[in-house]
């Protein structure tokens, strides 16, 4: 697929485009309680749900989603081990909007079938906007499907290197109606 057709300007062999989907923020969306609502509505779909994925812990998000906004979400597979800083540079070069835990939870709710690719689906934010665990690691939210069914909503460490096969979510604002 031609990168220009999907709105991606930067070719980087460390990231391979897999798919894209449209995301419209529902009119009832409330950013301040998104993670609590997600947990209440969708917890039953998850074999593992990290208790630290709370609205309080992820309140410093770089970009707050607003009701009825439209996005395009591109999914890229990491073709090699990649550091978090390199992922952020790739996202920045491609005009991505960093929306962290709230964004990935909403994307799963609206397009869960797009998460069936193997590997963790990672939604980045700047390190200073991420929750810091008791030993000082900045925690990055991800969702992946478990072998045998079910899902896992958990946290990786910003300071670690991401694995080959993990997937990067690239949220971009869409002005067109859909």
Secondary structure, 3 states (H helix, E strand, C coil): CCHHHHCCCCCCCCEEEEEEEEEECCCCCCHHHHHHHHHHHHHHHEEEECCCCCCCCCCCCCCCCCCCCEEEEEEEEECCCEEHHHHHHHHHHCCCCCCHHHHHHHHHHHHHHHHCCCCCEEECCCHHHCEECCCCCEEEEEEEECCCCCEEEEEEECCCEECCCCEEEEEEECCCCC
